[in-house]
């Protein structure tokens, strides 16, 4: 048997298993199957795929049922080697595999639903040449035409070439396209030819062009004429995510209102015109605004269908009116100025958070709610996330800070809480984490709590405690386990 991890699933055993009920296999696959991309740590995602690969070796039947899951996602990653014939190919397996384009079996290509071209974070400073990136895009882009069931393409920090657009245009089932911080060597006409093929087919489009850490002057990865060439795609979208003011202006001024259900506006100036446009979207259920907001009231009463909202907490005082939200996240860094504004906003009242079931608030908000005289609980919340107010991870060594967190949890968090997550907040080691668990278990504060998580967004790590359903004991989950 070959040791190449890419080919392991192809080594099928002639053995057959007894005829167990189908429900048993369904439960096994449901347990192993990776969750939605981005909803769990990368190490857990890789572990799930590796376990599915091992399961596929048991017999031909399990190989047949696991194969579509194993190869649902396919990643192509360039290398900075000067040799243009080299490249790295990663098929969502535990290890990356060096291979040429023609080494990818056709049986795998027909299973791919989502294909990603991206540069790794650790390669951002690598000496990539224009010729290297062009060869990568053109060579591996040819494989797209072989993916007969491909619905999603993701391009992250790679070079957009004419050949790549031509190959994407030959993907008839494509409904979702993501382009993040990519440069382009092709002319506007080439992009227009691509968009003309998909302007009535695409349902999801994400275009990020504003390069971070380049302030005060704004730099974009694409020229303005190249950005404008993507505008025809927006007319039939159900989901739009962008940081381009040109795209937003086009959507607002268009005579055709797209059937948008989800909108994500990043670093875009949220003017009254933008708010008015959003109010006129009859099916809007999810909204993310993480940009500059002009200080004017944002009435949730004008969004009767809105269920999920991610909003800059420095403008929380602008968020007014009754709501029907089930998911609310306040994001961004906090200063004392904005914290004083929060104290005067409706969100300083605990009762205003009903009927929210999934709530994410900054640590400073939690401290404020803990110190208020209001005697109420977040009665509807089942998942609560508390995030650091700083860009770096807060380490709680101060007893007073830990005491305030405990006060907030005992005073505000409801007994129905099932999941508690701290983002960029640690408690200086597992002993203090265990002390927190001991606090709410001895007081029987959250009898339904099943998971306690500590997430480090900078490193992409997640550390978890889970309650054993049989013994009711809390156990630390080894990183990478699920």
Secondary structure, 3 states (H helix, E strand, C coil): CCCCCCCHHHCCCCCCCCCCCHHHHHHHHHHHCCCCCCCCCHHHHHHHHHHHHHHHCCCHHHHHHHHHHHCCEEEEECCCCCCCCCCEEECCCCCCEECCHHHCCHHHHCCCCEEEEECCHHHCCCCCCHHHHHHHHHHHHHHHHHCCCCCEEEEECCEECHHHHHHHHCCCCCCEEEEECCEECCCHHHHHHHHHHHCCCCCEEEEECECCCCCCCCCECCCHHHHHCCHHHHHHCCEEEECCHHHHHHHHHCCCCCCCCEEEEECCCECHHHHHHHHCCCCCCEEEEECCECCCCEEHHHCCCCCEEEEEHHHHHHEECCCCCCEEEEECCCCHHHHHHHHCCHHHCHHHHCCCCEEEEEHHHHHHHHHCCCCCCECCCCEEEEECCCCCCEECCCHHHHHHHHHHHHHHECCCCCEEEEECEECCCHHHHHHHHHHHHHCCCCCCCCEEEEEECCCCEEEEEEECCCCCCEEEECCCCC
